[in-house]
């Protein structure tokens, strides 16, 4: 994984902008601590920060290759998992290679096939290619948006980068927040405007899209989308195909020259990925796969089961590790660890986050890095692709006319807005409009029953919002620890297939992720297969809530805090003493998230003016 930036300008001579370009790239140093490079021309400038994963000595970027009088220069973040197959195809067409990197394969694939090369790629990617002869920039992002890619048009220029912070290092791009961005921030990113950053005037290349920028302007096109069609495979064939695809995608994503490890919670998704990976690692490396779990000091004593956390991960992770023969480590954190690093995820993600989970994930990733890992396998996306969340199968949640994860979380930070600001931001209206516009995009299947059509809508809402949040969180937090996280369950071909599997098969045995349970039943024991979904671990130690209440109280009493005027001061004050209703299954989580959000907003808005 890497960090990339670029700048195209039709008026300024970018050959003279090395210092500026270097400063933009340096802001992404944690994404690529191992190497860096800059390429300059009068009209275009590209820079790269590199994390060694494949061919450390050969995959140097920016990479330039020539065909006759034409030259192409690439900056690339991600991995092309089928690069060896593509390399064979390109060699047969007369291409020769100077490296064994997927970077060169990607560049030559574009040189050979142009934008249609995207139809051949299997991987996670965000990249830019400058065609010097045509004076044209090509930008593209992977199918599901695992890798981020932001851009800003400013007069005669277009700037792009892996993260917004890189764009802010250029004086052409100001850090400002508008009404829509504030509305997004108050949901901690669980709902995002398609194709937009939270910041004014900054866009993102949407997943499955590419862009071409020339003197004629910017043109954005779509190269991939989900298509609804009748599923013709019977249950037995479906199970066989899904099982084969899972084995294939996990095995393919283990290709690297660096150490691989796996996140292991003991849940179905991470356990299945780990079981396949451990078998492959033992066969190819003759060694045990490293696995990691996060836990908290005295968590067994403080833990209280709820709808999202049915039991503790640690015993299950240990059991799966013993079954799979992995070298397992538990990273144990205390409330003081989380409180001591409370602002660091904000720096990683460039927007307020949902608090303790991002902090614990960042500290977990740092421990993985210290243990020698570079590549991490994750079971992320299992719930969104196979149907693990309650809103897929509980009728009263499924049929809510709203984003269910926000409705049950009481819209998170939105109720904290000051009344006059609430009228300007219109956050509830924004959420309702975004919900409806997303539904309008859902590809319909003629003849589908109303129930199955609603389930299809719910999967689309999850893939386009909830999963985007999860993937952005995973990318930003892991890259802040200089780790590459791979998400096999986001393989676009697997997602395409699962999209059209009917609910009766998806929820085989009337269980959430029933098909996935069946597909992994040959890998794991029955009790692990039967374990109900449990969310990412949450700290139950009351001293954490006590600590963040105290910080929010300080903010309430600080007349210089930038949250005053935006948030209702009395509503924020009530958070410092509010008791959680035992009748609300998400009450404790919502309270913690709101407290965390106030702390994050206070820190964030000191450097980010709001323009309403």
N, C-alpha and C positions, 0 to 999 in steps of 0.2 A: 504494500500500500504506500501511497505517496501523497504529496500535496502539489497541486499545479496552479499556476497563474498565467494569465496572458493579457496583452494589451495591444489593440489595433487602433491606429489613429491616422486619419487621412490628412492631418495638418501638421502635427508635431513630428520632429525627427526623433524616432525612438532609439536610434543608434546612440543618442547622447543621454539616454535615461537609465544607464546601468545601476546607479545608486538607488533610484526609485524602485526599479524592478527587483533589485536585491532585497530592499526593505519589505516589499510585498511578500516575497518568497520566505523571508526569515520569520514572518509571522506564523508560518506553517511548519516551523522547524520540528515540532514534536511528531508531525505526520511523517516526516522523513529525516531522521537524525543521522543517517549513514552517509549521505552524499548530497550534492547540490549541483545545479548547472543553470546557466543563463545563455540564451540565444537572442541576438539583437539584429534587427534590420531597420531601414528607414521607416517602414510602415507597420512592422509587427515586432513584438517582444514577447518571449516565452521564458518561463522559469520553472524549475522543478526541485522538489525536496524528496529524497528517496529513502525508503526503507528497504533494505536488501531482503528479497524473498526468492527470486529466481535469477540465476546467472549474475551474481554480484558484479563481476568484472565486465560483462558484456552489455548489460542492459542500461547503459548510461543515457541519461536524458538531459536536455532535449535531444532527440535523435533526428538526424537528417539523412535522407536517402535521395538519390537522383535517378531519373530516367531521361536520358538524352539531355536536353537543355532545361528540363523541369526539375525543381527540387521541392521536397515536402519535409516539413519539420513537425515533430510530434511531441506533446507532453501528455502523459497518460497516468491515471490513477486507477488501480484495480488489478484484476487477473482475468486472463482469457483461458478458460479451463480446457478448451479444445484446440489450443494453439498448435499442438503436435500434428493433429489431423489437418489443420489449415496449412501448416508448413509443407506437408507432403503435397497437398493440392497445388500450392504456389510453386514448389520446385518443379512439378510436372508442367507448369506453364512457363518455365524458364527462369524463375527467380532464383537467385543465390543469396545465401545468408552469411553475414559476418559474425553473428552471435547465435546463442541458443535461447534467447529470451523471447517471451511472449510479446514484448514491446515491439521488436522488429517484425514479428509476424503480423501484428495489428497494423503497423505502418504500411507494410507491403500489401496487406489485404486491401487497404484503402487505395493504394496506388493502382492495384489491379482492377478492383470492382467499384470504386467510388462509394457513395452512400449505401449502395446495396450490400456492401460488406457486412453491414449490421445484421442482415438476415442470416448470416452464417455464424455469428458469434454466440458462444455460450460462455457466460461469465458475468462478472460484476465490473462495471467500468464507467469512467467519466473521462473524456479526453478532448483535446483540441489539436487540429492539424492545420498548419499554415501552408497554403499553396502559393509559393513565391511568384510563379509565372502568371497565375490568374489573379493574384492579389486578393485572395479569398480565404476566409477562416471557416473551418468545419468543426462544430461542436456536437458531441453526442453523449447520451447517458443510457445506462443499462435499463433493461425491461421493467424492473420493479423499483428502481431508484435506490438500490443498496448504496451506491456511491453518489455523493452530492456534487452539484455543479451549479454555481451561481453566476449571474452576469448583470452588468449595469451599462446602459447606453447613456453617454454624456456628450452631447454635441457631436463633434467629429470622431468620437472615440467609442469603443466598446471594450470593457474590461471583464475578465472572468476569473474565477478561482474556486478552489475546493470549499472554502469557507468565506463567509462575509468579512471576517476580520482582515483578510488579505486585501480586499477591495478598499477598506477604510484606510489603509496605509497610503493610498493615493489621494491627493487633495481633490481630485475630481469627484470623489464619492464621499458624501457626508453621512454620518451616523445619525439618522432621524427616525422617529417612530410616529406613524399616523394612527388614525382611529381604528382602521382595520387591523393593523399590526398589534395595537394594544389589545384588541379583542382576541386575537390569536394567542398573545402572550398570557392572557388571563386564563386560557384553557391549558397552559403549559405545553402547547404544541399538539394537543390531542386532535385538534381540528385546524387544518391549514387551507388557505386559499390555493387552489391548484395553480402551479406555476409562479407562485409569489413567495418572496421572503417576508419576514415580519417587518423588515425595514423599508422605508419609503424609497421607491425608485430602484429597488433591487429585485430581480426576477430569478427564477431557477429554470433550467431546462427540465421539463417534466419527464418522468420515467417513460421510456419507450419513444422518446422524441429525439430529433436532431435539429440543428440550426445551421444555416449558411449566412455568413456576414460578408458583404462586399460593398463597393461604392454605391450599389443600388439599394442598400439597406439590409435589414435582417429578415430572413424568411425561416419560419419554424414549421417542421413537418413531423408527422407521426409515422413510425416504422413498425410499431407493434401495438396490439390491443387484444383484449379478451374477446372471443367470439362465441356466442351461444349457439349450440347445435345439439341435436338429439344424441344422447349417449347410447351407443349400440352394443357395447360390451356387456355380457352377463356378469353376475356377481363374481363368479369364479375367475373369469378372465380379468376383470377389473382388479381383483386382489392380486393376481399374478403379475399384472403389469405394474401396479403401484409398488409392490415388493421389489421387482426388478429395477424400477427407476430409483428407488431409495438407495439400493446397493450401489447403483451406478453413480449417482450424483455425489454421494459421500466419498466414494473411492476416488472419483475424478478430482474432487476438491482437496485432496491430500497432497497434490503435486507441489513440491517446494524444495529448495535447497537448505531451508532452515528448520529449526525444531518446531514440531506441531504438538499442540495439546488440545484438550477438550473441556468445555464447561459441563459440569455434571451436577444436576440438582436431584437426580433420582426420579424425576418426572418422566413421562412417556417420551417426550420429544428428545430431550438431551440424552436419555438412556439409550434410545434407539440409535441415534447418531453415534454415540460413544461405542456401542457394541459393534457396529460396522467398522468404525475407524480403528478400534483396538485390534480387531482381527486383521485388518489390512496392514496396520503398523507392525504387528508381530511378524507377518509374512514377508514384508519388504525390508524392515529394519532390524528384525530379530531382536526386538526390544519391546518393553512395556510402554504403552501410551501414558503420558502424564494427564491427570484429570484434576480439576479444582472445583471446590464448593465454598460458598461464603456462609459464615455462621456468625453469631453474636454472643458476646459474653453473657453467661447465665440465661441464655434464651429459653432453655427448657423450663426454667423457673418462671419466667415472665410470659411465656407464650399463652395466648388465648385463641382457640380456633374460631374462624369465621368463614363466611361464604367463599372468600378468596384465598384464605390460608387454612386449609383443612388439617394439616399436620406439619411437622418439621421435616425439612429436606435432609438434614445431616444423616440420620440413620438409613434412609433410602439410598442416598448417594454412596454411602459406605458399602451397602449390600450390593449395589450394581457394580461398584468397583471390584469387589471380590469376585463376582461372577465373571466379569470381563477381563480380570487380571491386569488392571491398570495400576499405575503408581499414583495413588491418590493423596491429595493434600487439602486440608480444610483451613481456610483463611478466616481467623476469628477476629472480629472487630468489636470495639466497645463504643458506648455512646460518646465518649470523649474523642474518639477517632473521627466520628462523623461530624461532631461540632467543630473540631479543629480544622476541618477541610471544607467547611460549608459553602464557601464561595467558588471553589475550584471548578465544579461542573459548569457553572455559569460561564466561566472563561472558555471552557471547551466547546460549549454549545452555542454561544453568542445570543442566548435568550434565557429568561428565567425557566427553571426546570422544576420537576416534581420532588426535589429535595433528597431525602435520605437514600432512595434507591440509586440515584445517580452517584451519590457520594460513595456508597458502599461498592458499587460497580467499578468506579475509578480506582479505589484502593485495592480491590480484587485484581484488576488488570495490572496494576503496578507490581503486585506480588508475583503474578505470572511472568511479567517481564524480568523481574529480578531472578526468577528461577530458570531463566534462559529461553523462554518461549518467544517466538516471533509470530507464529500463525496459530489462531485459535478457532476451533470448530464450535458452532453454537446450534442449538435446536430452535432458535428463533423462527417464528412464522408458522409453527405447527398449529397453533390455535386459530390463526387467521385463515389458513389454507384448508385445514381438515375439520374445523368447526369445534373448537374447544371451549369457547366462551359461553356463559349462560344465555346470552342474548341470541344465540343461534337456535336454541331448542326450548327455552322456557317461554310459553305463549305470551304472557303478559309483558315480557321484556322484548320479545321478538317483534311484537306489534306496536311498540311505541312509535309515535310519529316524530322521532328525534334521534340524535346520536345516543344510543343507550348507555354508553360508558360515561357520557356527560350528564344525562338525565339522572342517573342514579348517584352521581357525584355532585348533584346540586349545582351544576355548571361551574364548579371549582371556584375561581376567583371572581367571576362576574358579579355575584351579589355584593362584593366589597366596594364596588365603584361608588363614588360620590354621586348623588342624584343628578346634578347638573352635567357631570361628565358622562354619566350613563345615557343621558339624552343625546349627547353628541356621538358617543361611540356606538350606541345601539347594538350592543353585543348580542342580545337575544335575537334580534332581527338578522344580524350577520350569521349566527349559527343556523337559524331556520332557512335562510336563503342558501347557505352553503350545503345544508342537508338536501334541500330540494334540487339544487343544481346537480349534485352528485347523483341523485336518483334518476334525473333526466338522462344521464349518460349510460345507464345500465342497459347492456344489450339484451333485448327480450328474446324469449324462446316461445314461438307461437304454440298454443295448445297446452302450455304449462299450467298446472293447477295454481289457484291463488296462494296456497300455502307454500308450494315449491318456488313460485315466483318471488314471494316475500323473502324466503331464505336466500335466494340468489341475490336479491337487493342487499341483504345484510352482509353477504360475503363481499359484494362490491364496495359497500361502505367501509368495511374493515380493511380491504386491500388498499383503498385509496386514502384512508385517514389513519386508522389505528395502527396498521402495519407500517405506514410511512413514519409515524411517530417512533415506533419501536426501532426501525432501521436507522433513522437519523440519530436516535439516542445511542444505539450500539456503535455506529461509525464514529461519532464525535467523542464519546467517552473512551473507547478503545484506542483511538488514534492519539488521544491526549496522553496515553501511556505507551505510545509507539508500538502498538500491536495491530496486526491484521486479523479481523474476525471474518470468518467465512460462514455463510448461512445456506447450507445445502437444501433446506426445505423451501428456499426462494428460487430454486432452479425454475426458469421460466417455462420449460417444457412440462415439468411436473405440475406447475400452477395451471397451465393451459388444460392439461388432462383433468385435473381435479375440479376445475371450474364447471365442467359439464357432467360430472358424476352426480346423479340425483341424490337428494337428502336421504332417501331410504337406504342407499348404499353407504353414504358418508357416515350416517349414524347407525351403522349395523349393530344389532343387538340392543337398539334403543339407548345407546351410550354416546356421549360426546366423543368425537374422534374415533368412532367405532371401527371404521375402515383402517385407520392408522394402527389401532390396537391389533387388529387381525394381521396386518402387514408385518408387524414386529413381533408376533407371537412366537416365531421360531428362534428369536434372538434372546428373549428375556423370560424370566419365570412368571407364572400366572399372577402372583400378587403385585409385581411391578406393572404388568400389563393392565391390571384392574385398578391401579391407584388413580384416584380422581384428581382432576386438575388443581394444582396449587400455584398461586402466582409467585413471582420473584420474591424472595424473603424480605420481610419488613421487620425492622427493629421494634420489639415490644417493651424494651426497658423504659419505664416511665421517666427516667432521668433525661432522656433525649427530649421528650415533650416539654419537660420542665425547663431545659436549657433554651429551646427555641421560643418558648413563651417569654422568658426573660429578655431575649433579644428583641422580640416584637414589642415588649413593654418599653424598652429603651427607644425604639423607633417612634412609638406613639408620643413619647416625651421629648423627642428631638424636633424642635420647630424648624430645623434646617433640612429635615428629611424630604427628598423629592416626592415621596408618595403622598404627602399632604397636599390636598387640592385635587388629586386624582382619586384617592380612595377615601371612603367615608371613615373619618377618624374614630368615631364611636363604634362602628362595626368592627374595625381593626382592634380597638381596645377590648371589645367583648371576647375576641379570640383568646386573650390572655387569661380569661377566667372561665370560659365556656366549658360546660360538662357535656360529655357525649351521651346521647340518648341510647339506651340499650336496645331500643326498637329499630334503630337504623343500622343495617348490616355494614354500611360503609362509613358510618359516622366518625370513627376514630381515624380512618385513613383520610377522609375529607378535611378534618380539623388539622391534621399534621401537614397536609398538602397546602392548605391555606396559610398556615403559619410560615412554612418554608417559602411560599410564594411571596409573602410580604417582605421577608428578609432578602430574597433574591431581587425583587423589584427595587427595594431601597438601594441596593448596591449597583444594580444595572442602570437605573435612571440617572445616577450621578454623572454618567458619561454619555447618556443617550437622551437628548431632549425630545419631548413629545410635542408634535405640531398637530393640533386639532382644528 
